[in-house]
């Protein structure tokens, strides 16, 4: 309905997995809908590589970009850009250098003097997953089960619940659990989330993301192979202690 009411739309940008709320969007359906209305799609897949099995040929977006540092163990700055065949020639990087008149891949490959280390080590990151962790499917199964147990630990300790999300749209490695902050008044903003996050790190040496959804405070947990259930028990207790700090301010 939105596209029909706004005929001037030419590009739709959608997250594959939303960062604050950890929801997996039905991007295949969205892409088909947009293409039927002559609207291009750019899928922001920052959290998708490693969490989801990606078949971009089958998905067929106009553009797709994703990071390897979040879930594939690569250094920051290691990402990829996929462009549909028909748009390759018109694509130009924001920073141009010697190869600006060459092929699509060359134009984006050469962007002046920069550290190429993140790209060089990426094959070793894939090798680590395949040889040490038993492959991506094994890693996904482990992390998904750990995230599920971690969310249950927090919900039980806090007397709250997970964010209600259809199972088909639940992020494999990330979960949101409502924080036990009932009765505590504060501004429901990104700035307030940042303050909570910084306070937790400074006071307890833990890092966890918080956000507000429909004026409710949530904690977003992530599960990777280096996490243990004890990490989630620690977060649960830290947040209960922090609740008392907030009440006494």
Backbone torsions as a table, in degrees:
resi	resn	phi	psi	omega
1	UNK	NA	-37.5	179.9
2	UNK	-64.3	-41.6	179.6
3	UNK	-68.8	-37.3	179.7
4	UNK	-67.1	-33.2	-179.3
5	UNK	-82.3	-13.8	-178.7
6	UNK	-128.3	80.3	-175.3
7	UNK	-69.6	-11.1	-179.3
8	UNK	-83.5	-8.0	-179.1
9	UNK	-66.2	129.5	179.7
10	UNK	-118.2	-21.4	-179.3
11	UNK	-141.6	131.0	175.8
12	UNK	-114.7	127.4	178.7
13	UNK	-106.6	127.7	-177.5
14	UNK	-138.8	138.5	174.6
15	UNK	-77.3	138.8	175.1
16	UNK	-72.6	-48.2	170.3
17	UNK	-123.6	119.0	-178.1
18	UNK	-66.5	138.0	-175.0
19	UNK	-73.3	-53.3	-176.9
20	UNK	-68.7	-40.9	-171.9
21	UNK	-101.5	-5.1	174.9
22	UNK	56.0	47.3	179.1
23	UNK	-109.2	130.5	176.2
24	UNK	-85.5	115.4	-175.5
25	UNK	-82.1	149.1	178.8
26	UNK	-78.5	69.7	-170.2
27	UNK	-65.3	-31.6	179.7
28	UNK	-60.6	-45.0	178.7
29	UNK	-65.7	-40.2	-179.4
30	UNK	-64.8	-41.6	179.4
31	UNK	-61.8	-45.8	-179.9
32	UNK	-63.2	-41.8	178.9
33	UNK	-62.0	-46.1	-178.8
34	UNK	-64.6	-42.0	-177.9
35	UNK	-65.1	-32.6	178.7
36	UNK	-67.6	-15.7	179.9
37	UNK	-115.1	16.7	176.5
38	UNK	61.3	36.7	177.4
39	UNK	-112.7	127.7	178.5
40	UNK	-76.6	157.6	179.8
41	UNK	-125.1	136.3	170.8
42	UNK	-118.6	114.7	-179.4
43	UNK	-97.0	120.7	175.8
44	UNK	-87.4	98.6	-176.3
45	UNK	-102.0	40.3	-175.4
46	UNK	-52.7	-41.9	-175.6
47	UNK	-97.7	0.9	-171.1
48	UNK	-81.3	-47.2	-177.7
49	UNK	-57.7	125.4	-176.4
50	UNK	98.9	-44.4	177.6
51	UNK	-76.9	-41.4	-174.7
52	UNK	-118.1	151.5	170.7
53	UNK	-79.1	119.7	-175.3
54	UNK	-106.5	123.3	171.1
55	UNK	-123.3	91.2	-173.8
56	UNK	-71.3	-25.6	175.5
57	UNK	-64.4	-43.3	179.2
58	UNK	-73.3	-40.4	179.5
59	UNK	-65.3	-43.5	174.8
60	UNK	59.3	52.0	173.2
61	UNK	-77.3	166.5	172.3
62	UNK	-74.5	-39.8	177.9
63	UNK	-143.6	144.9	177.1
64	UNK	-146.1	132.8	175.8
65	UNK	-131.5	142.4	-178.4
66	UNK	-149.6	155.1	-179.5
67	UNK	-100.2	148.3	174.1
68	UNK	-104.5	-8.3	-177.4
69	UNK	-82.2	-18.0	-175.9
70	UNK	-77.1	-46.1	-172.3
71	UNK	-130.9	2.0	-178.7
72	UNK	-118.0	11.6	170.8
73	UNK	71.1	13.6	179.3
74	UNK	-82.7	160.1	174.5
75	UNK	-66.2	159.0	176.4
76	UNK	-60.9	148.9	-178.4
77	UNK	93.6	-2.6	179.4
78	UNK	-97.8	108.7	-176.7
79	UNK	-146.1	175.3	177.0
80	UNK	-136.4	156.0	175.1
81	UNK	-127.0	122.1	175.0
82	UNK	-105.2	136.2	178.1
83	UNK	-131.3	134.0	178.1
84	UNK	-60.0	144.6	-172.4
85	UNK	-50.5	-41.7	-173.7
86	UNK	-70.6	-13.9	-178.6
87	UNK	-106.7	3.4	-173.7
88	UNK	-58.8	-45.3	-172.7
89	UNK	-68.5	-28.1	-178.3
90	UNK	-86.1	-8.7	-177.0
91	UNK	-81.4	129.0	177.6
92	UNK	-132.2	140.9	175.5
93	UNK	-71.9	158.2	177.6
94	UNK	-67.1	-31.4	177.4
95	UNK	-109.6	121.4	179.8
96	UNK	-107.6	156.4	179.5
97	UNK	-147.8	-148.7	-172.0
98	UNK	-55.0	-35.4	-170.7
99	UNK	-96.9	24.4	-171.9
100	UNK	-65.5	-18.2	178.6
101	UNK	-102.4	7.2	-177.6
102	UNK	-95.5	-158.9	-173.8
103	UNK	-68.8	165.3	178.4
104	UNK	-50.3	-51.4	-176.9
105	UNK	-64.9	-41.4	-179.8
106	UNK	-65.8	-39.0	-179.6
107	UNK	-59.4	-40.9	-178.7
108	UNK	-84.6	-23.4	-179.2
109	UNK	-70.5	-43.9	-176.1
110	UNK	-99.6	102.9	178.6
111	UNK	-128.2	51.2	178.5
112	UNK	78.7	-160.3	-177.4
113	UNK	-85.7	114.7	177.7
114	UNK	-148.7	165.7	-179.2
115	UNK	-79.3	116.6	-178.5
116	UNK	-91.2	1.2	-175.1
117	UNK	-54.6	-44.8	-179.1
118	UNK	-55.8	-35.7	-179.3
119	UNK	-76.3	-35.9	-177.7
120	UNK	-66.0	-36.4	-176.3
121	UNK	-85.6	-9.1	-176.1
122	UNK	-55.9	-44.1	177.6
123	UNK	-57.9	-32.7	178.3
124	UNK	-70.9	-30.1	175.7
125	UNK	-65.8	-44.1	176.7
126	UNK	-63.2	-40.4	179.8
127	UNK	-63.4	-38.8	177.4
128	UNK	-59.7	-46.3	180.0
129	UNK	-62.8	-43.5	-175.2
130	UNK	-73.0	-40.4	-172.4
131	UNK	-93.7	-36.4	-176.6
132	UNK	-92.5	-40.6	-175.4
133	UNK	-94.6	-6.4	178.0
134	UNK	88.3	11.2	177.9
135	UNK	105.1	165.6	-176.0
136	UNK	-67.2	-36.5	-179.4
137	UNK	-65.6	-39.9	178.1
138	UNK	-65.7	-41.4	178.1
139	UNK	-62.8	-43.3	-179.1
140	UNK	-62.9	-43.7	-179.1
141	UNK	-62.9	-44.3	179.8
142	UNK	-62.5	-50.8	-176.2
143	UNK	-66.0	-37.9	-179.5
144	UNK	-64.1	-42.9	179.3
145	UNK	-68.0	-37.3	179.3
146	UNK	-67.1	-41.2	177.8
147	UNK	-62.6	-39.8	179.5
148	UNK	-64.3	-44.7	179.1
149	UNK	-67.4	-39.3	179.4
150	UNK	-61.3	-42.7	178.7
151	UNK	-64.1	-38.4	179.2
152	UNK	-65.9	-37.7	178.4
153	UNK	-61.5	-46.3	-178.8
154	UNK	-67.2	-45.5	-178.0
155	UNK	-60.9	-39.5	179.8
156	UNK	-69.7	-42.2	-177.9
157	UNK	-67.4	-34.1	-175.4
158	UNK	-95.7	-11.9	-175.8
159	UNK	68.4	33.5	-179.4
160	UNK	-123.2	-153.4	-176.3
161	UNK	-151.7	165.1	175.5
162	UNK	-73.4	156.7	171.6
163	UNK	-61.2	131.7	-178.2
164	UNK	-73.7	113.2	-178.3
165	UNK	-137.3	137.0	174.0
166	UNK	-55.8	139.6	-174.7
167	UNK	-56.1	-35.4	-179.0
168	UNK	-69.0	-15.9	-177.9
169	UNK	-109.7	8.8	-178.2
170	UNK	-80.5	132.8	176.8
171	UNK	-65.5	135.0	-177.1
172	UNK	-61.0	-43.0	-170.8
173	UNK	-106.8	-2.8	-175.6
174	UNK	-127.6	140.8	179.0
175	UNK	-137.8	151.2	175.1
176	UNK	-112.9	130.9	177.9
177	UNK	-125.1	134.2	-178.8
178	UNK	-66.6	134.3	-178.8
179	UNK	-76.8	151.3	-177.1
180	UNK	-84.6	53.6	-174.3
181	UNK	-106.4	21.5	178.7
182	UNK	-58.6	134.8	178.4
183	UNK	88.6	-5.0	178.2
184	UNK	-102.0	123.5	-177.4
185	UNK	-97.3	126.7	170.7
186	UNK	-158.0	166.8	-178.1
187	UNK	-68.2	131.2	179.5
188	UNK	-93.2	82.8	-176.1
189	UNK	-140.1	167.6	176.1
190	UNK	-62.6	-35.5	179.0
191	UNK	-63.6	-39.7	178.7
192	UNK	-67.0	-38.8	175.9
193	UNK	-59.0	-44.6	179.2
194	UNK	-60.8	-40.6	179.1
195	UNK	-62.4	-44.0	179.2
196	UNK	-62.2	-46.4	-179.3
197	UNK	-59.9	-45.0	-178.6
198	UNK	-66.9	-39.1	178.2
199	UNK	-63.9	-42.0	179.8
200	UNK	-62.4	-41.0	178.8
201	UNK	-67.0	-44.1	-177.8
202	UNK	-67.5	-40.9	-174.6
203	UNK	-81.8	-40.1	-169.0
204	UNK	-120.4	-6.3	-180.0
205	UNK	70.0	28.1	177.6
206	UNK	-118.9	151.0	176.2
207	UNK	-122.2	123.6	178.1
208	UNK	-152.3	146.6	-177.6
209	UNK	-89.7	138.5	173.2
210	UNK	-123.6	155.1	177.8
211	UNK	-156.3	170.4	178.3
212	UNK	-116.8	128.4	177.3
213	UNK	-128.5	119.7	-177.2
214	UNK	51.1	46.4	176.6
215	UNK	65.1	14.7	175.0
216	UNK	-109.1	139.2	179.9
217	UNK	-86.8	131.2	-179.5
218	UNK	-126.9	152.8	173.2
219	UNK	-109.3	126.8	177.2
220	UNK	-101.2	116.3	177.7
221	UNK	-100.9	153.9	176.8
222	UNK	-128.3	144.4	-179.2
223	UNK	-121.6	122.3	175.0
224	UNK	-128.8	169.5	-171.6
225	UNK	-61.9	-23.0	-179.9
226	UNK	-85.6	-2.1	176.0
227	UNK	-87.3	155.6	175.2
228	UNK	-130.5	163.7	178.7
229	UNK	-59.3	-30.6	179.7
230	UNK	-61.3	-28.6	177.4
231	UNK	-61.7	-39.6	-177.6
232	UNK	-75.8	-33.2	173.0
233	UNK	-63.0	-38.7	179.2
234	UNK	-65.9	-44.6	177.7
235	UNK	-59.6	-41.8	-179.3
236	UNK	-58.7	-46.6	-178.0
237	UNK	-70.7	-40.5	178.6
238	UNK	-58.9	-40.8	-177.7
239	UNK	-70.8	-34.5	175.6
240	UNK	-66.0	-39.8	176.0
241	UNK	-64.9	-40.5	-178.3
242	UNK	-67.9	-29.9	176.1
243	UNK	-59.0	-42.0	179.1
244	UNK	-66.1	-36.0	176.7
245	UNK	-61.3	-45.2	-179.2
246	UNK	-64.5	-39.0	-178.6
247	UNK	-65.6	-28.3	-175.7
248	UNK	-94.8	3.0	179.3
249	UNK	-77.7	NA	NA
